[in-house]
Amino acid sequence: MSATGLEIMDKSVQTTNIWLNEITDAIGPDRQLAWHVLGVVLRMLRDRLPTDDSAHLAAQLPLIIRGAYYEQYRPSIQPEVIRSRDEFLERISDGIRDVRPVGPEEAVRAVFATLSRHIQKGQLDKTRHALPEEIRRLWPEGIQGPPPPMETRHGDGRVDRRPM
């Protein structure tokens, strides 16, 4: 039985819980903190990416997480000029300073690892390569995104199938 009566909302809640569980595994068992860290890191990433790359990444996020991603969005300032790892982490630190202590690098790595497990590899590669090398190095190595979908269904009823 559906909790919300809408399959898309139920799936988004379920996927959001999976993401939060992965983040709490990395930073500790506080789900409120995990949600806060997820939002802060995603918004900093969003603001650092060119607008098109930011929108393409957002399209891959679960509906509920996409809402947090676009909170306080101001596309006219994108991309923010943040070139160094230290500046990126300092901004993350500013965003998480009012919650239980968690290191900014630990927060970033937890969210980046979660993105790496759930975002398709092609989009993940585009997102990573839009970042300066110093920030890109915060992304954990060896974690691959899910495979592309076997088929894509279009609103007009067409179905494109990926060859095996």
C-alpha positions as CSV (number, residue, x, y, z in Angstrom):
1,M,0.0,0.0,0.0
2,S,1.2,3.5,-0.8
3,A,2.1,5.8,2.1
4,T,1.3,9.0,0.2
5,G,-1.0,7.7,-2.5
6,L,1.5,8.8,-5.1
7,E,4.1,6.4,-6.3
8,I,6.6,9.1,-7.2
9,M,6.5,10.5,-3.7
10,D,6.8,7.1,-2.1
11,K,9.8,6.3,-4.2
12,S,11.4,9.7,-3.4
13,V,10.9,9.2,0.3
14,Q,12.4,5.7,0.1
15,T,15.4,6.9,-1.9
16,T,16.0,9.9,0.3
17,N,16.0,7.5,3.3
18,I,18.6,5.3,1.6
19,W,20.8,8.4,0.9
20,L,20.4,9.6,4.5
21,N,21.3,6.1,5.8
22,E,24.5,6.2,3.7
23,I,25.5,9.6,5.0
24,T,24.8,8.6,8.6
25,D,27.0,5.6,8.1
26,A,29.8,8.0,7.3
27,I,29.2,10.9,9.8
28,G,27.3,9.4,12.6
29,P,23.7,8.3,13.4
30,D,22.0,11.7,13.5
31,R,19.5,11.9,10.6
32,Q,18.8,15.6,11.2
33,L,22.6,16.2,10.8
34,A,22.7,14.0,7.7
35,W,19.9,16.0,6.1
36,H,21.5,19.3,6.9
37,V,24.9,18.2,5.6
38,L,23.3,16.8,2.4
39,G,21.6,20.1,1.8
40,V,24.7,22.3,2.5
41,V,27.1,20.2,0.4
42,L,24.6,19.9,-2.5
43,R,23.9,23.6,-2.6
44,M,27.6,24.5,-2.5
45,L,28.2,22.0,-5.3
46,R,25.3,23.5,-7.2
47,D,26.6,27.1,-6.8
48,R,30.0,26.1,-8.0
49,L,28.8,24.3,-11.2
50,P,27.8,26.1,-14.4
51,T,24.0,26.5,-14.6
52,D,23.5,23.8,-17.3
53,D,25.6,21.3,-15.4
54,S,23.8,22.1,-12.2
55,A,20.4,21.5,-13.8
56,H,21.5,18.2,-15.3
57,L,22.7,17.0,-11.9
58,A,19.4,18.1,-10.3
59,A,17.5,16.0,-12.9
60,Q,19.2,12.9,-11.4
61,L,18.3,13.7,-7.8
62,P,15.3,12.2,-6.0
63,L,12.4,14.6,-5.9
64,I,12.7,15.5,-2.2
65,I,16.5,15.9,-2.4
66,R,16.0,18.1,-5.5
67,G,13.9,20.4,-3.4
68,A,16.8,20.8,-0.9
69,Y,19.2,21.3,-3.8
70,Y,17.2,24.2,-5.3
71,E,16.6,25.9,-1.9
72,Q,17.9,29.5,-1.9
73,Y,18.9,29.1,-5.6
74,R,20.1,32.2,-7.4
75,P,21.2,31.2,-11.0
76,S,22.5,34.7,-11.7
77,I,25.5,34.0,-9.4
78,Q,26.4,30.7,-11.0
79,P,29.0,29.5,-11.1
80,E,30.6,31.0,-8.0
81,V,34.3,31.4,-8.4
82,I,35.7,28.9,-5.8
83,R,38.9,27.5,-7.1
84,S,40.6,26.1,-4.0
85,R,39.8,23.1,-1.8
86,D,40.3,25.2,1.3
87,E,37.8,27.9,0.1
88,F,35.2,25.2,-0.8
89,L,35.6,23.5,2.6
90,E,35.5,26.8,4.4
91,R,32.1,27.5,2.8
92,I,30.9,24.1,3.8
93,S,32.2,24.7,7.4
94,D,30.2,28.0,7.5
95,G,27.0,26.1,6.5
96,I,27.4,23.3,9.1
97,R,28.8,25.3,12.0
98,D,25.5,25.5,13.9
99,V,25.0,21.7,14.1
100,R,26.7,18.9,15.9
101,P,30.4,19.0,15.1
102,V,31.3,17.3,11.9
103,G,34.4,18.1,9.8
104,P,33.7,19.8,6.5
105,E,35.9,17.4,4.6
106,E,34.1,14.4,6.2
107,A,30.7,16.0,5.3
108,V,31.8,16.6,1.7
109,R,33.2,13.1,1.2
110,A,30.1,11.5,2.7
111,V,27.8,13.4,0.3
112,F,30.1,12.9,-2.7
113,A,30.3,9.1,-2.0
114,T,26.5,9.0,-1.9
115,L,26.2,10.8,-5.1
116,S,28.8,8.5,-6.6
117,R,26.6,5.4,-5.7
118,H,23.4,6.9,-7.1
119,I,24.1,9.2,-10.0
120,Q,24.7,7.8,-13.4
121,K,28.4,7.6,-14.3
122,G,28.1,9.9,-17.3
123,Q,26.5,12.7,-15.3
124,L,28.8,12.1,-12.4
125,D,31.8,12.5,-14.7
126,K,30.4,15.7,-16.1
127,T,29.8,17.1,-12.7
128,R,33.3,16.2,-11.4
129,H,35.1,17.6,-14.5
130,A,33.2,20.9,-14.1
131,L,35.1,21.4,-10.8
132,P,38.6,22.6,-10.2
133,E,41.1,19.7,-9.7
134,E,41.6,20.6,-6.0
135,I,37.8,20.2,-5.3
136,R,37.6,17.2,-7.6
137,R,40.1,15.4,-5.4
138,L,37.5,15.4,-2.5
139,W,35.5,12.9,-4.6
140,P,36.2,9.4,-3.4
141,E,37.9,7.1,-5.9
142,G,36.5,3.8,-7.1
143,I,32.8,4.4,-6.4
144,Q,30.8,4.1,-9.6
145,G,27.3,5.3,-10.3
146,P,24.5,3.0,-11.2
147,P,24.4,1.7,-14.8
148,P,22.3,3.7,-17.3
149,P,18.7,2.5,-17.5
150,M,17.9,-0.3,-19.8
151,E,15.1,1.7,-21.3
152,T,13.8,5.2,-21.4
153,R,10.1,5.8,-21.6
154,H,8.9,9.0,-23.2
155,G,5.6,10.8,-22.6
156,D,4.4,10.0,-26.1
157,G,4.7,6.3,-25.5
158,R,8.0,5.7,-27.3
159,V,10.5,3.5,-25.5
160,D,14.2,3.6,-26.3
161,R,16.2,0.5,-25.3
162,R,19.9,0.5,-24.6
163,P,21.7,-2.3,-26.3
164,M,23.1,-5.0,-24.0
